[in-house]
Amino acid sequence: MFSILYNLLEILVVLIPILLSVVFVTVIEPIVMAPMQRWADANEVGYSGLSEPFLFIIKAVIFMFSVFTILIILSFCTNPPG
């Protein structure tokens, strides 16, 4: 009898933090993603939108740099040199 309750308690101890983290990520995701998906009008970007292509390039370079930096950090964390 106690072994069944103990097994149930072990399962709950594992499942509850996982479910809480999924709820937290689900709540936070729209808050984080909304500013990233906002498009600027041509008047906000520059005179008649002339600087818009250059700003897209800068934005892409910053994004690629941040992604590669995160990947490098993760690779060193999972496979330390030596």
LOBARO-884001 format. One record per atom (N, C-alpha, C): z, x, y; chain; residue number from 1; atom name. Coordinates in nm, 3 decimals, padded with zeros to 5 digits. Each point is the difference from the previous one (the first is absolute). Example, Ala and Ser with C-alpha at 12.3 -4.5 7.8 and 13.67 -1.06 7.14 Angstrom:
! residues 2
{up:00.780&east:01.319&north:-00.569&cadena:A&num:1&atomo:N}
{up:00.000&east:-00.089&north:00.119&cadena:A&num:1&atomo:CA}
{up:00.000&east:00.090&north:00.120&cadena:A&num:1&atomo:C}
{up:-00.072&east:-00.035&north:00.105&cadena:A&num:2&atomo:N}
{up:00.006&east:00.082&north:00.119&cadena:A&num:2&atomo:CA}
{up:00.073&east:-00.077&north:00.109&cadena:A&num:2&atomo:C}
END
This chain:
! residues 82
{up:00.000&east:00.082&north:-00.120&cadena:A&num:1&atomo:N}
{up:00.000&east:-00.082&north:00.120&cadena:A&num:1&atomo:CA}
{up:00.000&east:00.086&north:00.126&cadena:A&num:1&atomo:C}
{up:00.088&east:00.102&north:-00.001&cadena:A&num:2&atomo:N}
{up:00.007&east:00.085&north:00.118&cadena:A&num:2&atomo:CA}
{up:-00.123&east:00.089&north:00.013&cadena:A&num:2&atomo:C}
{up:-00.062&east:00.036&north:-00.110&cadena:A&num:3&atomo:N}
{up:-00.118&east:00.084&north:00.007&cadena:A&num:3&atomo:CA}
{up:-00.117&east:-00.075&north:00.064&cadena:A&num:3&atomo:C}
{up:-00.009&east:-00.130&north:-00.026&cadena:A&num:4&atomo:N}
{up:-00.105&east:-00.081&north:00.063&cadena:A&num:4&atomo:CA}
{up:00.023&east:-00.007&north:00.150&cadena:A&num:4&atomo:C}
{up:00.123&east:-00.023&north:00.041&cadena:A&num:5&atomo:N}
{up:00.031&east:-00.005&north:00.144&cadena:A&num:5&atomo:CA}
{up:-00.022&east:00.136&north:00.066&cadena:A&num:5&atomo:C}
{up:00.034&east:00.105&north:-00.072&cadena:A&num:6&atomo:N}
{up:-00.020&east:00.135&north:00.054&cadena:A&num:6&atomo:CA}
{up:-00.149&east:00.029&north:00.018&cadena:A&num:6&atomo:C}
{up:-00.082&east:-00.038&north:-00.099&cadena:A&num:7&atomo:N}
{up:-00.145&east:00.020&north:00.012&cadena:A&num:7&atomo:CA}
{up:-00.059&east:-00.082&north:00.114&cadena:A&num:7&atomo:C}
{up:00.048&east:-00.122&north:00.016&cadena:A&num:8&atomo:N}
{up:-00.046&east:-00.084&north:00.110&cadena:A&num:8&atomo:CA}
{up:00.039&east:00.061&north:00.134&cadena:A&num:8&atomo:C}
{up:00.120&east:00.055&north:00.009&cadena:A&num:9&atomo:N}
{up:00.045&east:00.065&north:00.122&cadena:A&num:9&atomo:CA}
{up:-00.084&east:00.123&north:00.031&cadena:A&num:9&atomo:C}
{up:-00.036&east:00.077&north:-00.103&cadena:A&num:10&atomo:N}
{up:-00.086&east:00.117&north:00.021&cadena:A&num:10&atomo:CA}
{up:-00.137&east:-00.041&north:00.054&cadena:A&num:10&atomo:C}
{up:-00.054&east:-00.106&north:-00.055&cadena:A&num:11&atomo:N}
{up:-00.130&east:-00.049&north:00.046&cadena:A&num:11&atomo:CA}
{up:00.008&east:-00.045&north:00.145&cadena:A&num:11&atomo:C}
{up:00.105&east:-00.071&north:00.035&cadena:A&num:12&atomo:N}
{up:00.016&east:-00.047&north:00.138&cadena:A&num:12&atomo:CA}
{up:00.020&east:00.115&north:00.097&cadena:A&num:12&atomo:C}
{up:00.072&east:00.102&north:-00.043&cadena:A&num:13&atomo:N}
{up:00.023&east:00.116&north:00.087&cadena:A&num:13&atomo:CA}
{up:-00.131&east:00.071&north:00.032&cadena:A&num:13&atomo:C}
{up:-00.095&east:-00.006&north:-00.091&cadena:A&num:14&atomo:N}
{up:-00.130&east:00.062&north:00.024&cadena:A&num:14&atomo:CA}
{up:-00.092&east:-00.093&north:00.079&cadena:A&num:14&atomo:C}
{up:-00.001&east:-00.127&north:-00.035&cadena:A&num:15&atomo:N}
{up:-00.094&east:-00.094&north:00.061&cadena:A&num:15&atomo:CA}
{up:00.033&east:-00.039&north:00.144&cadena:A&num:15&atomo:C}
{up:00.127&east:-00.015&north:00.031&cadena:A&num:16&atomo:N}
{up:00.037&east:-00.046&north:00.135&cadena:A&num:16&atomo:CA}
{up:-00.043&east:00.098&north:00.109&cadena:A&num:16&atomo:C}
{up:00.023&east:00.132&north:-00.013&cadena:A&num:17&atomo:N}
{up:-00.049&east:00.091&north:00.105&cadena:A&num:17&atomo:CA}
{up:-00.153&east:00.000&north:00.010&cadena:A&num:17&atomo:C}
{up:-00.069&east:-00.013&north:-00.112&cadena:A&num:18&atomo:N}
{up:-00.147&east:-00.005&north:00.004&cadena:A&num:18&atomo:CA}
{up:-00.046&east:-00.124&north:00.075&cadena:A&num:18&atomo:C}
{up:00.058&east:-00.113&north:-00.031&cadena:A&num:19&atomo:N}
{up:-00.038&east:-00.124&north:00.069&cadena:A&num:19&atomo:CA}
{up:00.034&east:00.006&north:00.149&cadena:A&num:19&atomo:C}
{up:00.113&east:00.057&north:00.033&cadena:A&num:20&atomo:N}
{up:00.036&east:00.012&north:00.142&cadena:A&num:20&atomo:CA}
{up:-00.095&east:00.094&north:00.075&cadena:A&num:20&atomo:C}
{up:-00.042&east:00.107&north:-00.065&cadena:A&num:21&atomo:N}
{up:-00.095&east:00.090&north:00.066&cadena:A&num:21&atomo:CA}
{up:-00.135&east:-00.065&north:00.019&cadena:A&num:21&atomo:C}
{up:-00.044&east:-00.081&north:-00.097&cadena:A&num:22&atomo:N}
{up:-00.128&east:-00.073&north:00.016&cadena:A&num:22&atomo:CA}
{up:00.010&east:-00.099&north:00.115&cadena:A&num:22&atomo:C}
{up:00.111&east:-00.068&north:00.010&cadena:A&num:23&atomo:N}
{up:00.020&east:-00.095&north:00.110&cadena:A&num:23&atomo:CA}
{up:-00.001&east:00.074&north:00.133&cadena:A&num:23&atomo:C}
{up:00.069&east:00.113&north:00.007&cadena:A&num:24&atomo:N}
{up:00.005&east:00.078&north:00.124&cadena:A&num:24&atomo:CA}
{up:-00.139&east:00.047&north:00.041&cadena:A&num:24&atomo:C}
{up:-00.077&east:00.052&north:-00.093&cadena:A&num:25&atomo:N}
{up:-00.136&east:00.048&north:00.031&cadena:A&num:25&atomo:CA}
{up:-00.088&east:-00.116&north:00.042&cadena:A&num:25&atomo:C}
{up:00.014&east:-00.115&north:-00.064&cadena:A&num:26&atomo:N}
{up:-00.080&east:-00.116&north:00.035&cadena:A&num:26&atomo:CA}
{up:00.032&east:-00.049&north:00.141&cadena:A&num:26&atomo:C}
{up:00.124&east:00.008&north:00.040&cadena:A&num:27&atomo:N}
{up:00.037&east:-00.043&north:00.134&cadena:A&num:27&atomo:CA}
{up:-00.044&east:00.102&north:00.105&cadena:A&num:27&atomo:C}
{up:00.010&east:00.127&north:-00.030&cadena:A&num:28&atomo:N}
{up:-00.030&east:00.105&north:00.098&cadena:A&num:28&atomo:CA}
{up:-00.151&east:00.023&north:00.015&cadena:A&num:28&atomo:C}
{up:-00.079&east:-00.025&north:-00.105&cadena:A&num:29&atomo:N}
{up:-00.142&east:00.033&north:00.004&cadena:A&num:29&atomo:CA}
{up:-00.075&east:-00.063&north:00.117&cadena:A&num:29&atomo:C}
{up:00.012&east:-00.130&north:00.026&cadena:A&num:30&atomo:N}
{up:-00.074&east:-00.056&north:00.115&cadena:A&num:30&atomo:CA}
{up:00.044&east:00.059&north:00.133&cadena:A&num:30&atomo:C}
{up:00.127&east:00.034&north:00.010&cadena:A&num:31&atomo:N}
{up:00.051&east:00.057&north:00.125&cadena:A&num:31&atomo:CA}
{up:-00.063&east:00.137&north:00.025&cadena:A&num:31&atomo:C}
{up:-00.019&east:00.077&north:-00.106&cadena:A&num:32&atomo:N}
{up:-00.057&east:00.134&north:00.014&cadena:A&num:32&atomo:CA}
{up:-00.151&east:-00.006&north:00.014&cadena:A&num:32&atomo:C}
{up:-00.065&east:-00.089&north:-00.075&cadena:A&num:33&atomo:N}
{up:-00.145&east:-00.004&north:-00.005&cadena:A&num:33&atomo:CA}
{up:-00.064&east:-00.067&north:00.122&cadena:A&num:33&atomo:C}
{up:00.070&east:-00.093&north:00.062&cadena:A&num:34&atomo:N}
{up:-00.060&east:-00.076&north:00.111&cadena:A&num:34&atomo:CA}
{up:-00.046&east:00.089&north:00.115&cadena:A&num:34&atomo:C}
{up:00.080&east:00.095&north:00.049&cadena:A&num:35&atomo:N}
{up:-00.050&east:00.084&north:00.109&cadena:A&num:35&atomo:CA}
{up:-00.117&east:00.090&north:-00.042&cadena:A&num:35&atomo:C}
{up:-00.006&east:00.037&north:-00.128&cadena:A&num:36&atomo:N}
{up:-00.110&east:00.086&north:-00.045&cadena:A&num:36&atomo:CA}
{up:-00.133&east:-00.074&north:-00.002&cadena:A&num:36&atomo:C}
{up:00.004&east:-00.130&north:-00.019&cadena:A&num:37&atomo:N}
{up:-00.123&east:-00.077&north:-00.014&cadena:A&num:37&atomo:CA}
{up:-00.046&east:-00.064&north:00.130&cadena:A&num:37&atomo:C}
{up:00.070&east:00.028&north:00.108&cadena:A&num:38&atomo:N}
{up:-00.039&east:-00.058&north:00.129&cadena:A&num:38&atomo:CA}
{up:-00.120&east:00.074&north:00.056&cadena:A&num:38&atomo:C}
{up:-00.103&east:-00.075&north:00.035&cadena:A&num:39&atomo:N}
{up:-00.121&east:00.060&north:00.057&cadena:A&num:39&atomo:CA}
{up:00.008&east:-00.005&north:00.151&cadena:A&num:39&atomo:C}
{up:-00.037&east:00.109&north:00.063&cadena:A&num:40&atomo:N}
{up:00.001&east:00.007&north:00.146&cadena:A&num:40&atomo:CA}
{up:-00.136&east:-00.048&north:00.053&cadena:A&num:40&atomo:C}
{up:00.004&east:-00.073&north:00.111&cadena:A&num:41&atomo:N}
{up:-00.124&east:-00.042&north:00.063&cadena:A&num:41&atomo:CA}
{up:-00.067&east:00.119&north:00.067&cadena:A&num:41&atomo:C}
{up:-00.127&east:-00.018&north:00.038&cadena:A&num:42&atomo:N}
{up:-00.074&east:00.108&north:00.064&cadena:A&num:42&atomo:CA}
{up:00.063&east:00.039&north:00.133&cadena:A&num:42&atomo:C}
{up:00.057&east:-00.096&north:00.071&cadena:A&num:43&atomo:N}
{up:00.062&east:00.030&north:00.129&cadena:A&num:43&atomo:CA}
{up:00.128&east:00.080&north:-00.017&cadena:A&num:43&atomo:C}
{up:00.067&east:-00.016&north:-00.114&cadena:A&num:44&atomo:N}
{up:00.124&east:00.074&north:-00.024&cadena:A&num:44&atomo:CA}
{up:-00.030&east:00.144&north:-00.043&cadena:A&num:44&atomo:C}
{up:-00.115&east:00.022&north:-00.061&cadena:A&num:45&atomo:N}
{up:-00.031&east:00.131&north:-00.055&cadena:A&num:45&atomo:CA}
{up:-00.055&east:00.094&north:00.106&cadena:A&num:45&atomo:C}
{up:-00.076&east:-00.048&north:00.090&cadena:A&num:46&atomo:N}
{up:-00.057&east:00.084&north:00.104&cadena:A&num:46&atomo:CA}
{up:-00.101&east:-00.080&north:00.080&cadena:A&num:46&atomo:C}
{up:-00.064&east:00.067&north:00.092&cadena:A&num:47&atomo:N}
{up:-00.098&east:-00.067&north:00.085&cadena:A&num:47&atomo:CA}
{up:-00.118&east:-00.046&north:-00.086&cadena:A&num:47&atomo:C}
{up:-00.017&east:-00.131&north:-00.010&cadena:A&num:48&atomo:N}
{up:-00.107&east:-00.063&north:-00.079&cadena:A&num:48&atomo:CA}
{up:00.000&east:00.043&north:-00.146&cadena:A&num:48&atomo:C}
{up:00.111&east:00.045&north:-00.049&cadena:A&num:49&atomo:N}
{up:00.011&east:00.036&north:-00.140&cadena:A&num:49&atomo:CA}
{up:-00.069&east:00.130&north:-00.038&cadena:A&num:49&atomo:C}
{up:-00.027&east:00.088&north:00.098&cadena:A&num:50&atomo:N}
{up:-00.072&east:00.123&north:-00.030&cadena:A&num:50&atomo:CA}
{up:00.082&east:00.100&north:-00.081&cadena:A&num:50&atomo:C}
{up:00.130&east:-00.004&north:00.016&cadena:A&num:51&atomo:N}
{up:00.084&east:00.096&north:-00.073&cadena:A&num:51&atomo:CA}
{up:00.046&east:-00.052&north:-00.136&cadena:A&num:51&atomo:C}
{up:-00.041&east:-00.122&north:-00.035&cadena:A&num:52&atomo:N}
{up:00.047&east:-00.059&north:-00.125&cadena:A&num:52&atomo:CA}
{up:-00.039&east:00.080&north:-00.124&cadena:A&num:52&atomo:C}
{up:-00.124&east:00.048&north:-00.015&cadena:A&num:53&atomo:N}
{up:-00.033&east:00.079&north:-00.120&cadena:A&num:53&atomo:CA}
{up:00.082&east:00.128&north:-00.013&cadena:A&num:53&atomo:C}
{up:00.027&east:00.065&north:00.113&cadena:A&num:54&atomo:N}
{up:00.079&east:00.123&north:-00.004&cadena:A&num:54&atomo:CA}
{up:00.145&east:-00.029&north:-00.040&cadena:A&num:54&atomo:C}
{up:00.053&east:-00.112&north:00.047&cadena:A&num:55&atomo:N}
{up:00.136&east:-00.036&north:-00.038&cadena:A&num:55&atomo:CA}
{up:00.008&east:-00.037&north:-00.148&cadena:A&num:55&atomo:C}
{up:-00.105&east:-00.059&north:-00.055&cadena:A&num:56&atomo:N}
{up:-00.002&east:-00.028&north:-00.143&cadena:A&num:56&atomo:CA}
{up:00.002&east:00.130&north:-00.080&cadena:A&num:56&atomo:C}
{up:-00.071&east:00.100&north:00.047&cadena:A&num:57&atomo:N}
{up:-00.001&east:00.130&north:-00.068&cadena:A&num:57&atomo:CA}
{up:00.139&east:00.063&north:00.004&cadena:A&num:57&atomo:C}
{up:00.063&east:-00.004&north:00.117&cadena:A&num:58&atomo:N}
{up:00.135&east:00.057&north:00.013&cadena:A&num:58&atomo:CA}
{up:00.098&east:-00.075&north:-00.090&cadena:A&num:58&atomo:C}
{up:-00.013&east:-00.132&north:-00.004&cadena:A&num:59&atomo:N}
{up:00.088&east:-00.081&north:-00.085&cadena:A&num:59&atomo:CA}
{up:-00.020&east:00.034&north:-00.148&cadena:A&num:59&atomo:C}
{up:-00.125&east:00.019&north:-00.042&cadena:A&num:60&atomo:N}
{up:-00.029&east:00.034&north:-00.139&cadena:A&num:60&atomo:CA}
{up:00.054&east:00.138&north:-00.035&cadena:A&num:60&atomo:C}
{up:-00.013&east:00.096&north:00.092&cadena:A&num:61&atomo:N}
{up:00.050&east:00.135&north:-00.026&cadena:A&num:61&atomo:CA}
{up:00.153&east:-00.001&north:-00.012&cadena:A&num:61&atomo:C}
{up:00.066&east:-00.074&north:00.087&cadena:A&num:62&atomo:N}
{up:00.147&east:-00.009&north:-00.007&cadena:A&num:62&atomo:CA}
{up:00.042&east:-00.065&north:-00.132&cadena:A&num:62&atomo:C}
{up:-00.072&east:-00.105&north:-00.040&cadena:A&num:63&atomo:N}
{up:00.033&east:-00.067&north:-00.125&cadena:A&num:63&atomo:CA}
{up:-00.020&east:00.093&north:-00.119&cadena:A&num:63&atomo:C}
{up:-00.113&east:00.072&north:-00.005&cadena:A&num:64&atomo:N}
{up:-00.027&east:00.091&north:-00.111&cadena:A&num:64&atomo:CA}
{up:00.104&east:00.112&north:-00.004&cadena:A&num:64&atomo:C}
{up:00.037&east:00.052&north:00.117&cadena:A&num:65&atomo:N}
{up:00.101&east:00.105&north:00.005&cadena:A&num:65&atomo:CA}
{up:00.133&east:-00.048&north:-00.055&cadena:A&num:65&atomo:C}
{up:00.039&east:-00.123&north:00.038&cadena:A&num:66&atomo:N}
{up:00.128&east:-00.052&north:-00.048&cadena:A&num:66&atomo:CA}
{up:-00.004&east:-00.027&north:-00.150&cadena:A&num:66&atomo:C}
{up:-00.112&east:-00.051&north:-00.051&cadena:A&num:67&atomo:N}
{up:-00.011&east:-00.026&north:-00.144&cadena:A&num:67&atomo:CA}
{up:00.005&east:00.130&north:-00.078&cadena:A&num:67&atomo:C}
{up:-00.076&east:00.101&north:00.044&cadena:A&num:68&atomo:N}
{up:00.000&east:00.128&north:-00.072&cadena:A&num:68&atomo:CA}
{up:00.136&east:00.068&north:00.009&cadena:A&num:68&atomo:C}
{up:00.069&east:-00.013&north:00.112&cadena:A&num:69&atomo:N}
{up:00.133&east:00.059&north:00.013&cadena:A&num:69&atomo:CA}
{up:00.096&east:-00.064&north:-00.099&cadena:A&num:69&atomo:C}
{up:-00.005&east:-00.132&north:-00.011&cadena:A&num:70&atomo:N}
{up:00.086&east:-00.070&north:-00.095&cadena:A&num:70&atomo:CA}
{up:-00.033&east:00.041&north:-00.143&cadena:A&num:70&atomo:C}
{up:-00.130&east:00.011&north:-00.032&cadena:A&num:71&atomo:N}
{up:-00.038&east:00.040&north:-00.136&cadena:A&num:71&atomo:CA}
{up:00.047&east:00.142&north:-00.032&cadena:A&num:71&atomo:C}
{up:-00.010&east:00.090&north:00.097&cadena:A&num:72&atomo:N}
{up:00.045&east:00.138&north:-00.023&cadena:A&num:72&atomo:CA}
{up:00.151&east:00.003&north:-00.021&cadena:A&num:72&atomo:C}
{up:00.074&east:-00.075&north:00.081&cadena:A&num:73&atomo:N}
{up:00.146&east:-00.004&north:-00.016&cadena:A&num:73&atomo:CA}
{up:00.037&east:-00.057&north:-00.137&cadena:A&num:73&atomo:C}
{up:-00.068&east:-00.107&north:-00.040&cadena:A&num:74&atomo:N}
{up:00.029&east:-00.059&north:-00.130&cadena:A&num:74&atomo:CA}
{up:-00.035&east:00.093&north:-00.114&cadena:A&num:74&atomo:C}
{up:-00.110&east:00.076&north:00.014&cadena:A&num:75&atomo:N}
{up:-00.037&east:00.091&north:-00.106&cadena:A&num:75&atomo:CA}
{up:00.101&east:00.114&north:-00.013&cadena:A&num:75&atomo:C}
{up:00.054&east:00.048&north:00.112&cadena:A&num:76&atomo:N}
{up:00.102&east:00.104&north:-00.007&cadena:A&num:76&atomo:CA}
{up:00.132&east:-00.056&north:-00.055&cadena:A&num:76&atomo:C}
{up:00.029&east:-00.126&north:00.029&cadena:A&num:77&atomo:N}
{up:00.123&east:-00.060&north:-00.053&cadena:A&num:77&atomo:CA}
{up:-00.008&east:-00.021&north:-00.149&cadena:A&num:77&atomo:C}
{up:-00.117&east:-00.039&north:-00.049&cadena:A&num:78&atomo:N}
{up:-00.012&east:-00.028&north:-00.144&cadena:A&num:78&atomo:CA}
{up:-00.029&east:00.125&north:-00.080&cadena:A&num:78&atomo:C}
{up:-00.073&east:00.097&north:00.058&cadena:A&num:79&atomo:N}
{up:-00.033&east:00.125&north:-00.069&cadena:A&num:79&atomo:CA}
{up:00.034&east:00.118&north:00.089&cadena:A&num:79&atomo:C}
{up:00.126&east:00.041&north:00.002&cadena:A&num:80&atomo:N}
{up:00.037&east:00.111&north:00.088&cadena:A&num:80&atomo:CA}
{up:-00.068&east:00.129&north:-00.046&cadena:A&num:80&atomo:C}
{up:-00.040&east:00.085&north:00.096&cadena:A&num:81&atomo:N}
{up:-00.068&east:00.124&north:-00.038&cadena:A&num:81&atomo:CA}
{up:00.096&east:00.093&north:-00.075&cadena:A&num:81&atomo:C}
{up:-00.058&east:00.076&north:-00.091&cadena:A&num:82&atomo:N}
{up:00.079&east:00.100&north:-00.071&cadena:A&num:82&atomo:CA}
{up:00.041&east:-00.041&north:-00.130&cadena:A&num:82&atomo:C}
END
